[in-house]
């Protein structure tokens, strides 16, 4: 990019995100960003170089995550993540990649979010004067898959490794359309607070993990298309007690949070959101993520902070029926 401008990009499970930040007039740098985004002049040799830089995810925690996702899903592409391993990258050729970009990396598929001293009319006039990449639709069909949401590919599997001692436990949510039809925007509001409420800031959960002689590492909730999953990552030398605790914990999820704990989490979420909106880069990132679900970030924050205990309990009760799976990467000397 240009001197004095900070650029970043991220590929999510639902969209690709580009951001430029600078002290100068940011709209002056947008044409250069569009030029980079729409550049199709890359060779097979350049792509092969990028493939060679990918690894096969030897990190034990990443192996656990991928193993758990493979157990959770039968066909949904969400289980592949956003980074291919060496086997998956073999089928990615320049021709196929260019067709993909010509279909999706075009103005009709883009949304521009600007934070700065500009009026909407000013932005529109500037965009009209820009040279935009042409839309080149292809005749390729959208990827179709038939995920089974009432079952998992494998409820549990394990493997041995020298650097093992990790377990990932996953929850496969019902399709987004089904949840939205039943709960509306409460679905996305729950996504905002669920990990804090049930795990990261829940003393009952943390005590149960400790009693199972395990260490809670992290939680993550990710969306992609119609799918959403929750993964919990642990360190442990024995999966039996931990899996028993988790099965019990998720059997009555609505009983795992107290009303006062909900109020604490909601207050903390609102305060955190105010900090996010005070930092331009973080604010634009938050608006972009919320936009993937067709929601303004400010509206999402306000509605989430006003959630009722009743609506939370109803959604958590629904979670009891979601499918679960686990993957254990066992140290060679641990349980057999």
C-alpha positions as CSV (number, residue, x, y, z in Angstrom):
1,X,0.0,0.0,0.0
2,X,1.0,3.7,0.4
3,X,3.3,5.1,3.1
4,X,1.3,6.1,6.2
5,X,-1.5,3.6,5.5
6,X,-1.9,0.4,7.5
7,X,-3.5,-2.5,5.5
8,X,-4.8,-5.8,6.7
9,X,-6.9,-8.7,5.4
10,X,-8.7,-11.7,6.8
11,X,-10.5,-14.6,5.3
12,X,-13.4,-15.7,7.4
13,X,-15.7,-18.6,7.0
14,X,-18.3,-16.3,5.4
15,X,-16.4,-13.5,3.7
16,X,-13.0,-12.0,2.9
17,X,-12.3,-8.7,4.7
18,X,-9.9,-5.9,3.6
19,X,-9.2,-2.9,5.7
20,X,-7.0,0.2,5.2
21,X,-6.4,2.7,8.0
22,X,-4.5,6.0,7.9
23,X,-4.2,9.5,9.2
24,X,-4.7,10.9,5.7
25,X,-7.9,10.9,3.7
26,X,-8.6,7.3,3.5
27,X,-10.8,7.4,0.4
28,X,-7.8,8.6,-1.6
29,X,-6.2,5.2,-1.1
30,X,-9.3,3.1,-2.0
31,X,-8.5,2.9,-5.8
32,X,-5.2,1.2,-4.9
33,X,-6.9,-1.3,-2.6
34,X,-9.4,-2.1,-5.4
35,X,-6.5,-2.6,-7.8
36,X,-4.9,-5.1,-5.4
37,X,-8.1,-7.0,-4.6
38,X,-9.1,-7.4,-8.3
39,X,-5.6,-8.3,-9.6
40,X,-5.8,-11.5,-11.6
41,X,-2.3,-11.4,-12.9
42,X,-0.8,-14.2,-10.9
43,X,0.9,-17.3,-12.3
44,X,0.9,-21.0,-11.5
45,X,4.5,-20.6,-10.2
46,X,3.4,-17.9,-7.7
47,X,0.5,-20.1,-6.5
48,X,2.8,-23.1,-6.1
49,X,5.1,-20.9,-3.9
50,X,2.1,-20.0,-1.7
51,X,1.2,-23.6,-1.4
52,X,4.7,-24.5,-0.3
53,X,4.4,-22.0,2.5
54,X,1.4,-23.8,4.0
55,X,2.0,-26.4,6.6
56,X,0.2,-29.6,7.6
57,X,-0.9,-28.3,11.0
58,X,1.5,-30.2,13.2
59,X,0.5,-27.9,16.1
60,X,-1.3,-30.3,18.5
61,X,-4.2,-28.0,19.3
62,X,-4.8,-27.3,15.6
63,X,-4.8,-31.1,15.0
64,X,-7.4,-31.4,17.7
65,X,-9.6,-28.7,16.3
66,X,-9.5,-30.2,12.8
67,X,-10.1,-33.7,14.2
68,X,-13.1,-32.5,16.1
69,X,-14.6,-30.7,13.1
70,X,-14.1,-33.8,11.0
71,X,-16.1,-35.8,13.6
72,X,-18.8,-33.1,13.8
73,X,-19.6,-32.7,10.1
74,X,-20.4,-35.1,7.3
75,X,-20.2,-32.9,4.3
76,X,-20.4,-29.2,5.2
77,X,-17.4,-27.2,3.9
78,X,-17.2,-25.4,7.2
79,X,-15.1,-28.3,8.5
80,X,-12.3,-27.5,6.1
81,X,-11.6,-24.1,7.6
82,X,-10.0,-21.3,5.7
83,X,-6.5,-22.7,5.3
84,X,-5.9,-25.8,3.2
85,X,-3.3,-28.4,4.2
86,X,-0.9,-29.8,1.6
87,X,-3.4,-32.4,0.4
88,X,-6.3,-30.0,0.0
89,X,-4.1,-27.4,-1.9
90,X,-3.3,-29.9,-4.6
91,X,-6.6,-29.3,-6.4
92,X,-6.2,-25.5,-6.3
93,X,-5.1,-24.4,-9.7
94,X,-4.8,-20.9,-11.2
95,X,-7.7,-21.4,-13.6
96,X,-10.0,-22.5,-10.9
97,X,-8.9,-19.7,-8.5
98,X,-9.4,-17.0,-11.2
99,X,-12.9,-18.3,-11.9
100,X,-13.7,-18.1,-8.2
101,X,-12.3,-14.6,-7.9
102,X,-14.2,-13.5,-11.1
103,X,-17.4,-14.7,-9.5
104,X,-17.0,-13.2,-6.0
105,X,-14.3,-10.5,-6.0
106,X,-16.4,-8.1,-8.1
107,X,-18.2,-4.8,-7.2
108,X,-21.7,-6.4,-7.1
109,X,-20.5,-8.7,-4.3
110,X,-18.7,-6.0,-2.3
111,X,-19.8,-3.8,0.6
112,X,-17.8,-0.7,1.6
113,X,-17.8,0.5,5.2
114,X,-16.1,3.8,5.9
115,X,-15.3,5.6,9.1
116,X,-14.1,9.1,8.5
117,X,-15.1,12.7,7.8
118,X,-17.2,11.9,4.7
119,X,-20.8,12.2,3.8
120,X,-22.6,9.3,2.0
121,X,-23.0,11.5,-1.1
122,X,-19.3,12.3,-1.1
123,X,-18.4,8.6,-1.0
124,X,-20.8,7.7,-3.8
125,X,-19.4,10.4,-6.0
126,X,-15.9,9.2,-5.4
127,X,-16.8,5.6,-6.1
128,X,-18.4,6.6,-9.4
129,X,-15.1,8.1,-10.6
130,X,-13.1,5.0,-9.7
131,X,-12.1,2.4,-12.2
132,X,-13.8,-0.7,-10.8
133,X,-13.0,-4.3,-11.8
134,X,-15.7,-5.7,-14.2
135,X,-18.2,-8.3,-13.2
136,X,-17.3,-11.6,-15.1
137,X,-19.9,-14.2,-14.0
138,X,-18.9,-17.8,-14.7
139,X,-21.2,-20.7,-15.5
140,X,-19.9,-22.8,-12.6
141,X,-22.5,-23.9,-10.1
142,X,-22.6,-23.1,-6.4
143,X,-21.2,-25.9,-4.2
144,X,-24.0,-28.1,-3.0
145,X,-23.8,-30.3,0.1
146,X,-26.3,-32.3,2.2
147,X,-25.3,-32.0,5.9
148,X,-27.0,-34.2,8.4
149,X,-27.8,-32.1,11.4
150,X,-29.4,-34.9,13.5
151,X,-26.1,-36.8,13.5
152,X,-22.4,-36.5,13.5
153,X,-19.8,-38.2,11.3
154,X,-18.1,-39.7,14.5
155,X,-19.0,-39.0,18.1
156,X,-15.5,-39.5,19.3
157,X,-12.0,-40.5,18.1
158,X,-8.4,-40.3,19.4
159,X,-4.9,-40.5,18.2
160,X,-1.4,-40.7,19.7
161,X,1.3,-38.0,19.6
162,X,4.5,-37.2,21.5
163,X,3.1,-33.6,22.0
164,X,-0.4,-34.8,22.7
165,X,-2.5,-34.2,25.8
166,X,-5.2,-32.1,24.2
167,X,-8.9,-32.6,23.8
168,X,-11.4,-30.6,21.7
169,X,-15.1,-30.9,22.3
170,X,-17.5,-29.5,19.6
171,X,-21.1,-28.6,19.3
172,X,-22.8,-28.6,15.8
173,X,-25.6,-26.0,15.7
174,X,-28.8,-26.4,13.8
175,X,-28.9,-24.6,10.4
176,X,-29.0,-20.8,10.7
177,X,-32.3,-20.6,8.8
178,X,-34.0,-23.0,11.3
179,X,-32.7,-21.1,14.3
180,X,-33.6,-17.7,12.8
181,X,-37.1,-18.9,12.0
182,X,-37.6,-19.9,15.6
183,X,-35.6,-17.3,17.5
184,X,-35.1,-14.4,15.1
185,X,-32.2,-12.1,16.0
186,X,-31.9,-13.7,19.4
187,X,-29.8,-16.3,17.6
188,X,-27.1,-13.8,16.7
189,X,-27.4,-12.1,20.1
190,X,-26.6,-15.4,21.8
191,X,-23.6,-15.8,19.6
192,X,-22.2,-12.6,21.0
193,X,-22.3,-13.7,24.7
194,X,-22.5,-17.5,24.7
195,X,-18.8,-18.3,25.2
196,X,-18.4,-15.8,28.1
197,X,-21.7,-16.8,29.7
198,X,-21.2,-20.6,29.6
199,X,-17.4,-21.1,29.7
200,X,-14.9,-18.2,29.8
201,X,-16.6,-16.4,32.8
202,X,-18.6,-19.3,34.3
203,X,-17.2,-20.5,37.6
204,X,-19.4,-23.7,37.6
205,X,-17.8,-24.7,34.3
206,X,-14.3,-23.9,35.4
207,X,-14.7,-25.8,38.7
208,X,-16.0,-28.9,36.8
209,X,-13.1,-28.8,34.4
210,X,-10.6,-28.6,37.3
211,X,-12.4,-31.5,39.1
212,X,-12.0,-33.5,35.9
213,X,-8.2,-32.9,36.2
214,X,-8.1,-30.9,33.0
215,X,-7.1,-27.3,32.0
216,X,-9.5,-25.1,30.0
217,X,-7.5,-23.6,27.1
218,X,-10.0,-21.7,25.0
219,X,-13.5,-21.5,23.4
220,X,-14.5,-20.4,20.0
221,X,-17.7,-19.9,18.1
222,X,-17.5,-19.6,14.3
223,X,-20.1,-19.1,11.6
224,X,-20.0,-19.9,7.9
225,X,-23.0,-19.9,5.6
226,X,-25.8,-21.9,7.2
227,X,-23.5,-23.4,9.7
228,X,-22.2,-22.5,13.2
229,X,-20.1,-24.5,15.6
230,X,-18.7,-24.2,19.1
231,X,-15.3,-25.7,20.0
232,X,-13.9,-26.1,23.5
233,X,-10.2,-26.8,23.8
234,X,-8.6,-28.5,26.8
235,X,-5.3,-29.9,28.1
236,X,-5.7,-33.2,29.8
237,X,-3.9,-36.5,30.3
238,X,-7.2,-38.5,30.7
239,X,-10.3,-37.8,28.5
240,X,-12.7,-40.1,30.4
241,X,-13.6,-37.8,33.3
242,X,-13.5,-34.7,31.2
243,X,-15.9,-36.1,28.6
244,X,-18.2,-37.3,31.3
245,X,-18.3,-33.8,32.8
246,X,-19.0,-32.2,29.4
247,X,-21.8,-34.6,28.5
248,X,-23.5,-33.7,31.8
249,X,-22.8,-30.0,31.5
250,X,-24.5,-29.9,28.0
251,X,-27.4,-32.1,29.1
252,X,-29.1,-29.2,30.9
253,X,-27.3,-26.1,29.4
254,X,-30.1,-23.7,30.5
255,X,-29.3,-24.5,34.1
256,X,-25.6,-23.7,33.9
257,X,-26.1,-19.9,34.3
258,X,-27.6,-17.9,37.1
259,X,-29.5,-14.7,36.5
260,X,-26.9,-12.6,38.3
261,X,-24.2,-14.1,36.1
262,X,-26.2,-13.2,33.0
263,X,-26.5,-9.6,34.1
264,X,-22.7,-9.5,34.8
265,X,-21.9,-10.9,31.3
266,X,-24.3,-8.5,29.6
267,X,-22.9,-5.5,31.4
268,X,-19.3,-6.6,30.6
269,X,-20.3,-7.1,26.9
270,X,-21.8,-3.6,26.6
271,X,-18.7,-2.0,28.2
272,X,-16.4,-4.0,25.9
273,X,-18.5,-2.9,22.9
274,X,-18.1,0.8,23.8
275,X,-14.3,0.3,23.9
276,X,-14.5,-1.4,20.4
277,X,-16.4,1.5,19.0
278,X,-13.9,4.0,20.3
279,X,-11.1,2.5,18.2
280,X,-11.7,3.1,14.4
281,X,-10.0,-0.1,13.2
282,X,-11.8,-2.3,15.8
283,X,-15.1,-0.6,15.1
284,X,-15.0,-1.1,11.3
285,X,-14.0,-4.8,11.9
286,X,-17.0,-5.2,14.2
287,X,-19.4,-3.6,11.7
288,X,-18.0,-5.9,9.0
289,X,-18.6,-9.0,11.1
290,X,-22.1,-8.0,12.1
291,X,-22.9,-7.2,8.4
292,X,-22.4,-10.8,7.5
293,X,-25.6,-11.5,9.4
294,X,-27.3,-8.4,7.9
295,X,-27.2,-6.5,11.2
296,X,-25.8,-3.1,12.1
297,X,-23.2,-3.6,14.9
298,X,-24.7,-0.8,17.1
299,X,-28.1,-2.4,16.8
300,X,-26.7,-5.8,17.7
301,X,-24.9,-4.4,20.8
302,X,-28.0,-2.6,22.0
303,X,-30.3,-5.6,21.5
304,X,-27.9,-8.0,23.1
305,X,-27.4,-5.8,26.2
306,X,-31.2,-5.8,26.7
307,X,-31.7,-9.6,26.4
308,X,-34.1,-11.2,28.9
309,X,-33.2,-14.2,31.0
310,X,-36.2,-16.0,29.5
311,X,-35.0,-15.7,25.9
312,X,-31.5,-16.8,27.0
313,X,-32.9,-19.9,28.8
314,X,-35.0,-20.8,25.8
315,X,-32.1,-20.8,23.4
316,X,-29.8,-22.7,25.8
317,X,-32.6,-25.3,26.2
318,X,-32.5,-25.7,22.4
319,X,-28.7,-26.4,22.6
320,X,-29.3,-29.5,24.6
321,X,-30.4,-31.2,21.4
322,X,-27.5,-30.1,19.3
323,X,-25.1,-32.8,18.2
324,X,-21.7,-33.1,19.9
325,X,-18.4,-34.7,19.2
326,X,-14.9,-35.0,20.7
327,X,-11.4,-35.6,19.5
328,X,-8.5,-36.5,21.8
329,X,-4.9,-36.2,20.9
330,X,-3.4,-38.5,23.5
331,X,0.3,-38.5,24.7
332,X,1.9,-41.8,24.0
333,X,2.3,-42.5,27.7
334,X,-1.2,-41.5,28.7
335,X,-4.3,-43.7,29.0
336,X,-4.7,-46.5,26.5
